[in-house]
Amino acid sequence: MKKILITGATGQLGSELLVLAPLYTQYEWVFANRTQITLDNLEILQSQLEVIRPDVIFNCGAYTAVDKAESEKDLAFTVNHLAVELIAKYAKENNVKLIHVSTDYVFDGNSSIALNEEAKTNPINVYGESKLAGEIACLQENPESIIIRTSWVYSKFGNNFVKTMKRLMQERDEINVVNDQIGSPTYAADLAQAMIDIIESPEWISGIYNYSNEGEISWYEFALSIKEFGGYSCKVGGIPSSSYPTPAKRPSFSLLDKKKIKIVYNLKVPNYKDSLRKMFA
């Protein structure tokens, strides 16, 4: 029986994989939290992997506090770069299949067309820099890895934009949301299913893949959809990013082109509204 290790098991993606795992009893699932797989301590991490001895690793663990990363650069790079490098090396040496999750924040946001896997990377914040360094190290140490870049992840678990909006729309009469950052959200349950579908696929084709839901929207338009499905009466206004300054700059355009993953792994990618509706249901 193949053993699948999930790092970052308590995060959004890990939690959605935990929901799906009982449907795939042909695998032994190991859901590792921060104490079982310690991404910020490389000395412990090596021995932890040797104890678990997985056949497949889903590396869903990451340092994701985008604004905090600006002042915690060393920690962000340890988790998002050095730990990934170590995991990729372990996977290579032990013939382990690795799917590593990355981000649209590896781009600078200056594109006006959907970004494919070959698009030039140029992160504009520390979080993006640390994730790009992790991607590069991952493929250098283990060219057989699969990297999935995703964006605007939400689910019923953890902290995310959808849950924040639901709460604010019930508490307030009026909210403002940035309307000049364009991309597409990702329902973590869809991404979790896509990762399992890749493992189930008869052929393993390594490399970088993009995955988010279909649709090209701003955060403001996303908020309007949340309002619609939640049936909230809160007034939603659109504002420019300049009116809502944050420690870390955000890419203004990070829409991902999903053609490659759809063709190579024959995946169906749902529209963001269908997935949002499913989460509300």
C-alpha positions in Angstrom: 0.0 0.0 0.0 1.4 3.4 -1.0 1.9 5.9 1.8 1.0 9.5 1.0 2.4 12.2 3.3 0.6 15.5 3.5 2.6 18.4 5.0 0.7 21.4 6.3 -2.2 19.0 7.2 -4.1 21.6 9.2 -4.1 24.2 6.4 -6.9 24.7 3.9 -5.5 22.2 1.3 -4.5 19.6 3.9 -8.0 19.8 5.5 -9.7 19.3 2.1 -7.4 16.3 1.4 -8.4 14.9 4.8 -12.1 15.1 3.6 -11.3 13.2 0.4 -8.9 10.6 1.9 -11.6 8.1 3.0 -12.7 7.8 -0.7 -9.2 6.5 -1.5 -8.6 3.5 0.8 -5.9 2.1 -1.5 -3.5 4.6 0.1 -2.2 5.0 3.6 -2.6 8.7 4.4 -0.3 10.4 6.8 -1.5 13.9 7.7 1.4 15.7 9.4 0.9 18.9 11.4 3.7 21.3 12.4 5.1 19.0 15.1 5.2 15.9 13.0 6.8 17.6 10.0 8.8 20.7 11.1 9.4 22.8 8.1 11.2 25.5 10.1 13.8 23.2 11.5 15.8 21.4 8.8 17.8 19.2 11.2 14.6 17.6 12.6 12.9 17.6 9.2 15.3 15.1 7.7 14.9 12.6 10.4 11.1 13.0 10.4 11.0 12.1 6.7 13.1 9.1 7.4 10.7 7.9 10.1 7.6 8.3 8.0 9.2 6.9 4.8 6.4 8.0 2.4 6.0 6.9 -1.2 4.3 10.2 -2.2 4.6 13.6 -0.7 2.0 16.4 -1.1 3.9 19.4 0.2 1.1 21.7 1.2 2.9 23.3 4.1 4.2 26.8 3.7 4.9 30.1 5.3 1.9 32.1 3.9 1.7 35.2 6.0 2.3 37.5 3.0 2.6 40.8 4.9 4.4 39.3 7.9 7.0 37.8 5.6 8.4 41.3 4.9 9.7 41.4 8.5 10.3 37.6 8.9 12.3 37.0 5.8 14.6 34.3 7.3 11.7 32.3 8.5 9.8 32.6 5.2 12.9 31.4 3.3 13.6 28.6 5.7 10.1 27.1 5.2 9.4 28.1 1.6 12.9 27.5 0.2 15.3 25.5 2.3 12.7 23.0 3.6 11.4 22.5 0.0 15.0 21.9 -1.1 15.5 19.2 1.6 12.2 17.5 0.8 12.9 17.5 -2.9 16.4 16.0 -2.3 14.9 13.3 0.0 12.3 12.5 -2.6 14.9 12.1 -5.3 17.2 9.9 -3.2 14.3 7.7 -2.1 12.3 7.5 -5.3 9.4 9.4 -3.8 6.8 11.2 -5.9 6.6 14.9 -4.9 3.8 17.4 -5.6 4.8 20.8 -4.3 2.3 23.6 -4.1 3.4 27.1 -5.1 1.8 30.4 -5.9 0.8 33.1 -8.4 2.9 35.5 -6.3 6.0 34.4 -8.2 4.8 36.9 -10.9 5.1 40.7 -10.8 1.5 41.4 -12.0 2.5 43.4 -15.1 0.9 41.0 -17.6 -2.4 41.6 -19.3 -2.9 38.0 -20.5 -3.3 34.8 -18.6 0.1 33.6 -17.4 1.2 30.2 -18.6 4.0 28.0 -17.0 6.7 29.5 -19.2 5.8 33.1 -18.2 8.7 35.2 -16.8 8.8 35.2 -13.0 9.6 38.3 -11.1 8.2 38.4 -7.5 7.5 41.8 -5.9 7.3 40.7 -2.2 9.3 38.5 0.2 6.7 35.8 0.2 6.8 35.5 -3.6 10.6 35.5 -3.6 10.7 32.7 -1.0 8.2 30.6 -3.0 10.1 31.1 -6.3 13.4 30.1 -4.5 11.6 27.0 -3.4 10.4 26.2 -6.9 13.9 26.5 -8.4 15.5 24.4 -5.6 12.7 21.8 -6.0 13.4 21.3 -9.7 17.2 21.5 -9.3 17.2 18.8 -6.6 14.5 16.7 -8.2 13.6 17.3 -11.8 10.9 14.6 -11.5 8.8 16.8 -9.1 5.5 18.3 -10.0 4.9 21.9 -8.9 1.4 23.3 -8.9 1.1 27.1 -8.9 -2.3 28.2 -7.5 -3.9 31.5 -6.5 -6.5 33.1 -4.1 -7.1 29.8 -2.2 -10.2 29.5 0.0 -12.2 26.8 1.6 -14.5 26.2 4.6 -11.3 25.6 6.7 -8.7 28.1 8.0 -8.5 31.8 7.3 -9.3 33.1 3.8 -11.0 35.8 1.9 -14.4 34.1 1.6 -14.7 33.5 5.3 -13.6 37.0 6.1 -16.1 38.5 3.7 -18.9 36.3 5.1 -18.2 37.5 8.6 -17.8 41.2 7.6 -21.0 41.1 5.4 -23.0 39.9 8.4 -21.4 42.4 10.8 -21.4 45.6 8.7 -23.7 47.6 6.5 -20.9 48.5 4.1 -17.5 47.3 3.1 -14.9 48.2 0.5 -12.8 45.7 -1.5 -9.9 46.3 -3.9 -11.0 46.3 -7.5 -7.7 46.6 -9.4 -6.1 43.2 -8.6 -7.2 40.6 -11.2 -6.9 36.8 -11.0 -9.0 33.8 -10.3 -9.8 32.1 -6.9 -9.1 28.5 -6.1 -11.5 26.3 -4.1 -9.1 24.2 -2.1 -11.4 21.2 -2.4 -11.0 21.3 -6.2 -7.2 21.6 -6.0 -7.1 18.7 -3.5 -9.1 16.5 -6.0 -6.8 17.6 -8.8 -3.7 16.4 -6.8 -5.3 13.0 -6.2 -6.3 12.8 -9.9 -2.6 13.3 -10.8 -1.5 10.5 -8.4 -4.2 8.3 -9.9 -3.1 9.1 -13.4 -1.4 6.2 -15.3 1.5 8.5 -16.2 3.6 10.8 -14.1 4.7 13.9 -16.1 6.8 16.2 -14.1 7.2 20.0 -14.3 5.3 23.1 -13.4 1.5 23.3 -13.7 -1.1 26.1 -13.0 -4.3 25.4 -11.2 -7.1 27.8 -10.2 -10.8 27.9 -11.0 -11.9 29.4 -14.3 -12.9 33.0 -14.6 -11.1 36.4 -14.7 -12.2 38.6 -11.8 -11.1 41.2 -9.2 -11.4 40.7 -5.5 -14.3 43.2 -5.6 -16.1 41.0 -8.1 -15.3 37.9 -6.0 -16.9 39.8 -3.0 -20.0 40.5 -5.0 -20.4 36.7 -5.8 -20.0 36.0 -2.0 -22.7 38.5 -1.3 -25.0 37.0 -3.9 -24.6 33.4 -2.7 -24.8 34.4 1.0 -27.8 36.5 0.5 -26.2 39.4 2.4 -27.6 42.9 2.3 -24.2 44.6 3.0 -23.2 47.3 0.5 -20.0 46.4 -1.3 -17.8 49.2 -2.8 -14.8 48.9 -5.1 -11.6 50.8 -4.2 -8.0 50.9 -5.7 -5.2 49.1 -4.0 -3.6 52.5 -3.2 -6.5 53.1 -0.8 -5.7 50.0 1.1 -1.9 50.0 1.6 -0.3 46.7 2.9 3.3 46.0 4.0 3.7 43.6 1.0 2.9 44.7 -2.5 0.4 42.4 -4.4 0.6 41.6 -8.1 -2.1 43.5 -9.9 -2.7 40.8 -12.5 -2.0 37.1 -11.8 -4.5 35.2 -13.8 -3.2 31.7 -14.5 -3.5 29.8 -17.8 -4.7 26.3 -17.0 -4.4 24.7 -20.5 -1.4 22.5 -19.7 -2.8 20.7 -16.7 -6.1 20.2 -18.5 -4.4 18.6 -21.5 -1.7 16.6 -19.8 -3.8 15.2 -16.9 -7.2 15.5 -18.6 -8.5 17.6 -15.7 -11.8 19.4 -15.6 -11.4 22.9 -14.1 -14.7 24.3 -12.6 -15.8 27.9 -13.0 -15.2 29.9 -9.8 -18.9 30.5 -9.4 -19.8 26.8 -9.5 -17.1 26.1 -6.9 -18.1 29.0 -4.6 -21.8 27.8 -4.9 -20.6 24.3 -3.8 -18.8 25.7 -0.8 -21.9 27.7 0.3 -24.0 24.5 -0.1 
